[in-house]
Amino acid sequence: MSGRAVSSAVTSGTSWGLRSSAMTPEAITSEWLGTVLGADVRITADERIGDGLVGMNLRLALEVPANSGLPASVIVKLPSPDPTSRATGVALRNYEREVKFYAEIAPTVDIRVARCYHGEWHAADHDFALVLEDLSPARQGNQLTGCGAQHARTAVLELARLHGPRWGDPALDDVEFLQRRGAAEAEQLAMLWGMFLPGFLGTFARYLDVEGIALIERFGARMVDWVAGHTLPPTVTHGDYRLDNLMFASEHGGSPVATVDWQTPGHGAASGDVSYFLGAGPLPEVRREIERELVHDYGQALDGYGVQVDDGELWQQYCRDSYGGIIMAVVASQIVGVSERSEAMFAAMATRHVRHALDVGAERLI
């Protein structure tokens, strides 16, 4: 199922003006879920899944009426119970953007996403709730261990199904909630970089070598030029396209790959998503072997949408965008709740993205 198969509950019935009581795990009851699904259902089991760095994810097992067409389980996304992470989700508009992505953008692209049964977000206090398809038996990727060449190929070619349908679409200019990186945003990003870099290095410098630390320290002064150097026509982007946000088919079934966590959708250069994934998804030794050919094949996959991209320009932009993962590691690591896994994840991201930038000579392209 592509993004166009989003349920009408979100497309035409999102509860923008109505107040749901279900914004905490305790409020997720069979009665509430039955109301939003339009059937008499009963929750038979629940478990928290994923890391929930910015939000909370619950898997609910259901007893549903026969012939209702409803699934035996769903995923419910709610605000994070951690005050720091929740404040981050609100300040960065993550909760708002995810609900609006499913309502407005998902039906217009072909990338495989979870079906959305219900979504609501409230401007007054930024509470939100999403009821989504449970993509199991597909299995979540693992940012810590990385992936092999085949999963990397599947993930990168899937990005053409996100980027291609709305490549250079001027209508996206009017979609206010999509993130952008223009001159003003670049200045703000540079300010955040300066604020957070000392804290980042205080925690993560021990994972990096001298060459990597020097690369990071030099980048702040060049960030505005880096942003200004993007040349590809803008399209819809994911913004955090990494293994933890991808569900791959298992031996028990599932789509080849499906993409979750749409809290950072953007309107920008497609090369950013490609570089971000390859920079830290496969381990560096795998990435070095496959990246040049895979970036080329991604460009060829865009042809199916009538998009022609110069191979040399695409490669150059891909190399420049290796800095995007470094920015994510530096900034995001300082604004979400801390856990043992989150530190390990950001350490893996930082070391791999820095190595990526060094390997492809990104600094000389700014």
N, C-alpha and C positions, 0 to 999 in steps of 0.2 A: 504494500500500500504506500503510495506516495504522500507527500504533504497535502495533496489536494483532497484527501479523504478525511479531512477534519470534520468532527461532528457538528451538527447544527446547534448543539447546546452552546458552543463557544462562538460559532460564526454569527449567529443571530440572537443568542439568548444569554450572553454573559451578563452576570449580575452587577453591572457597574453601579446602579443606584440602589440595589437591595442589600441589606445587611444579613449575611449568613452568620450563624453562631459557630460554625466549624472553622476556627482559625488556630486551634490547638489540638493536640492528639486526643485529649479528653472529650472534646466536643464532636469528634468524628464518631457518630453513632449510626446504627442501622437505619434509624428513622431519617436522619439527615441524608445519608447516602441514597436511601430509597427515594427521597424527594428530588435530588438532583439527577438521579438515573431514571426516574419516572416508572419505578416498579417496586414491588415489595421484596426487598433483599434483606439478608441477614449476614452480618459480619461474623465469621466463625474463627478467625485467627488474625493476628496482626504482628508485624515485625518492623523494626527500623532497619533501613538499608542504606548503603553508601556512606560517605564521609560527612555529608551535610556541612561543608565549609561555610556556605551562605544560607542554605535552607535546610529543611528537614524532609526526608522522604520515608514514607510508610508503605509497606505492601500489605494489602488487606485481602484475605481469602473470603470468598462470598458464597452464600447459598442463594441461588437465583431461581425465579420461576421457569419452568420448562417452556421451551420455545420462545423465550423472551429475547434471544439474541445477545444477551448480556454475558460477559466473561465470568470465569470462576475466580478471578482476582483482578485487582486494580492497584495502581500506584497513586497515592495522594501526596502532593507537595504542599508544604506549609512554611511559614516563616521560621527561621532558626530560633531555638530557645536560648541560644548564647547571645547575651546582650551586644557584644562586640560584632559578632557576625550579622546579627539582625540590623544593627546600625549601619553596617557596610551595605547590606542588601537594600536598605531604604535610601541611603545617600547616593548609591550608584544606580538607583532605579531598577535593580535586578528583578524584583518581584513584579513590578509594573510591566517591564519589558517582556518577561516571559509570558505572562497572560496575553498581552497584546500580540506577541509573535504568533501564538496559536490561533488567535482570532483573525488577524489581518494578513500575515505573511505566509504562514504554512500552506494555506490553500493555493498559493500562487507559485510554489516551487515543487520540484520533484524528489528532493532528498527524502529518504525514509525517516519519518518521525513517528512517535507514539500517537495513536488516536487520542484526541482530547474529548472527554465526555462532559466536562464542566470546568469553567474558569471564572474567577471573580477577583477583582482587585479594587481597593477602596482608597481614594485619594486622601481622605481625612486622617487615617492612621497607618496607611500602607499595608494593612493586612491583606493576605491573599490566600486563595486555595485553588488547586488544580487537581482534577481527577483524570488520570491518564491510563492508557493501555499498559498492562504489564507485558513487557517484551520478552519475558522468559518463555521458553528455555534458552534464549540467547544469553550469552555470558558477557559481563562487563570486562572491558580491557583493563590492564593494570599498568599505571604510569610508572610504578617502581621497577617492575621487571622488564618493561619494554615489550616490543612485539617483533615478530619475524617479517621477512620480506613480503610474504603473501598477504598478511593482514594489513601491512602498510600499503600495499598496492590497492587492496579493496577499499581502504579508507580514503586514499587520495583520489581515486577515480570517482568515488561517491560524491566528492566535493563539486564535481562538474554538474551534478544534478541539483545542487544548491545555487551555484554561481551562474550557470548558463541561462536559466529561464528569465532572469531579470538583469542580465548584463547590460550596463549602460542605460537602464530604464529611467527616463527623466521623472516618472511618477514617484520614484523613491525619494526625490528631493522633498516631497511634501509629507513624508512619513516621519513625524517629529521625534518619535521615541527611539528611532534607530541611532546607535552611537556613530559619531563621526570624529575624524581627526583632521581638522583644518588648522589654520594659523593660531586661532584663539585657543583651541584645544591643545595644541602643541605647547604653547606657553604654560598652560595649566599643568600639563603632564611633566614638563621640565621642573616646575615648582614642586610637584609631588615627589619627583625623583630626588631632588635635593633634600627634601624632608626625610625620606625613608631610606636613602642609601646608607647612612651611618648605622641604622638599626639592622638593615639587611646584612651588611658586612660584619657587624658584631656577632651575628649568629652563623652566617654561612661562609665567611671567608675561609674557615678551616677546611671546607670542602673543595676549594678552588686553588689552582696554582697561581704563581706570581704573574704569569702572562695573562691569565683570565681576569684576575683582579684589576690589572692595569687597563685591560680593554674596557671593563665596566666603568672604571673611574674616568676614562677619557670620553665616554659616550655622552654624559650629561650636557657638556658644552655644545654638542653637535645634534642634539635631539630635534631642534626646530628645523634644521636643514634636512635631517633624515625624514621627517614627516613631509616636508615640502617636495621631496624627490620622488614621490609616488606618481607613476605615469599611466597606469592601466585604468580604463573606465571603471567607475565604481559599480558595485553590485551588492546583493545581500550577502553578509558574512556571518559566521557563527561567533567568532570572537574568542572561543575557548575550546577549539577543536582538538582534543587530546584523548588519550586512551581511556581515561576514567569516564569520559562522556560518550563512549561508543559501546554499543552492544553488538557482539559478533555471534554468528550462528554457532551452535554447539552440535555435538553428535545427536542431540535430541531434537534439533530443529531450530527455527528462528530465521529471520532475514539474514542475508550475508553480512549486512551491517545496518544499524539504525542509530540515529544521533539523538541524544537527550541533552538536558540542561541548556535551555535556550534563554539564559538570563543576560547574555551580552550580545544580542544580535546587532549588527552594524550595517552601515552603508559605506563601503570602502573597497580597497583593493583585494581582489581574490587571492593574490599571492601571499597575503598575510596568513590566511588559514592554512594554505599548503605548507608554507615554511614553518609555521608554528607546530603543525603536526609532525612533519618529518624531522624537525630539530630535536624533539625529545621523545617521539614515539618509538621508533626503532633505536637500538643502541648505536653509538657512533660508527662502529665497524660495519654494521649492516647498512646504515644510512649512506655512508660513503660509496658503497657498491651500487646502490640502486637509485640515488636521488636524481642524477642527471637524466637518465632514461625515463624515470617515472614522472618528472616534471614535464618532459616532452609529451609523454602519453596523456597526461592530464590536459595539456593544451589541445591535443588531438581530440579528446573526448568532448571538448567544448564545441567542436565542429557540429555535433548533432543539434546544437541550438543556434546554428548559423553564426557562431562566434569564431572569428579568425584572429589569432594572437601571434605576433612575431615571436619565434622561438627564442631568439637572442634576448629580446626585451623581457619576456617572461622569466627566463633564467636569471637575468640581472636583478629584476624585482624580487624574485624568490630569494636570492642571496642577500640583498639589502634587508629583507624582512626577517632575517634570522635574529635581528635585534628585538623583534616583537616578543619573543619568548623570554628574553632577558628582562625586558620591561615588566612582563607579567610576574616573573619570579621576584623581582625587587619590590614592586609595589604591592602585589596581592599578598605576599608573605607577611606584610606588615599590617594588614587591615582585616584579617580574619582571625577567628579563634585558633589558639595554638594547641596542637596535639602531637603525639609522637609520629603519627603517620603524616600529618601536614608538614612537619619539618623534613621528614624523609622525602616527601613528594617534591617540595620546593628545592631541596638540595639536588635531587635528580634532575629537575628541570633546569636549574641554574647551571650545573656542570655541563649538561648536554647542550643547552642552547649557546653557552659561551664557546664550547668546542665547535659547534656548528658555525658560528660567526667567524671564528679563527680559520676553520677549514676552507670556507668559501671566500675568504678575503672581503668580508662585508664592509670593513672600515674604509677601504679605498674607494668604495662605491657611493659613499655619502657625499 
